[in-house]
Amino acid sequence: MIASHAPFPITLLGFFLASVLSIEAHPFKRTILPNEIRAASPILSDYSPVLTDGTSSLPAPTGALKYITLGRGTQNYTCATAASTPVSVGAAAALFSVAQLLPAVSVSKGQAALNALPNTAIGDTITQIEQSGLPTIGQHYFTAAGVPTWNLFGDGVLYGSSVGDIPAPAGANAGPQGYGAVDWKALAGVAGSVGLTEVYRVETAGGKAPASCGGFGATIQVQYAAMYWFYD
Ligand SMILES: *[C@@H]1O[C@H](CO)[C@@H](O)[C@H](O)[C@H]1NC(C)=O
């Protein structure tokens, strides 16, 4: 008997993961059990993030790749007045490990799937992604002092300072609110970071601020998804 692992629900991400894994997604024909795709550890060094939008590039990482995660949450902005331009005040996102997907497919197929994940995951809620079988291994948030933070629970904490920022490529998913895809970024860990020295936010979908505040005058939460690659 196999214990109570939930099968992939019929979500965009569920279909996507099932197609990546070449496994039938239909619930009445076949369910995918998380233990089936956790059979082996991937060799992380076989994988690398795309660091260019075709015009400009992010600086290459210097450390060793430690975690590849899918982030899904909101980028937050405020408007001092209804007539001002939105200003970033932080973000909140769940970080899902994708490592267990990789041993099931070839490196080239796995790499392509990783790069495409945010485009699919933006169509699902955090709860739906949790139900798809990807484990949550951390949270992204801003400290009270406004420092972007990636907390991988027991596996490291990174307080980031930007070392590179390029626009998302033309044609990136603009997100459900249609404001556009937030920039790709490289951040280096500052004092207080533990076990992680760099993080890259790439393959963004959504998250960009609206061009103007219009009638908002308050906090704007913009849905987004991105891949976060962590180095030590
Ligand atoms: C950002 O929005 C999220 C909701 O997605 C909220 O939980 C979080 O507290 C907000 N953080 C900031 C810094 O505004």
The ligand as an SDF file (V2000), in Angstrom:
LIG
                    3D

 14 14  0  0  0  0  0  0  0  0999 V2000
    2.7680   41.8520    0.3380 C   0  0  0  0  0  0  0  0  0  0  0  0
    1.5440   41.2310    0.0190 O   0  0  0  0  0  0  0  0  0  0  0  0
    1.3240   40.0090    0.7010 C   0  0  0  0  0  0  0  0  0  0  0  0
    0.1060   39.3690    0.0910 C   0  0  0  0  0  0  0  0  0  0  0  0
    0.4820   38.7260   -1.1010 O   0  0  0  0  0  0  0  0  0  0  0  0
    1.2360   40.2560    2.1810 C   0  0  0  0  0  0  0  0  0  0  0  0
    1.0420   39.0510    2.8670 O   0  0  0  0  0  0  0  0  0  0  0  0
    2.5400   40.8960    2.6340 C   0  0  0  0  0  0  0  0  0  0  0  0
    2.4490   41.2370    3.9910 O   0  0  0  0  0  0  0  0  0  0  0  0
    2.8550   42.1410    1.8280 C   0  0  0  0  0  0  0  0  0  0  0  0
    4.2100   42.5890    2.2060 N   0  0  0  0  0  0  0  0  0  0  0  0
    4.5940   43.8460    2.1040 C   0  0  0  0  0  0  0  0  0  0  0  0
    5.9740   44.1420    2.5300 C   0  0  0  0  0  0  0  0  0  0  0  0
    3.8590   44.7140    1.6820 O   0  0  0  0  0  0  0  0  0  0  0  0
  1  2  1  0
  1 10  1  0
  2  3  1  0
  3  4  1  0
  3  6  1  0
  4  5  1  0
  6  7  1  0
  6  8  1  0
  8  9  1  0
  8 10  1  0
 10 11  1  0
 11 12  1  0
 12 13  1  0
 12 14  2  0
M  END
$$$$
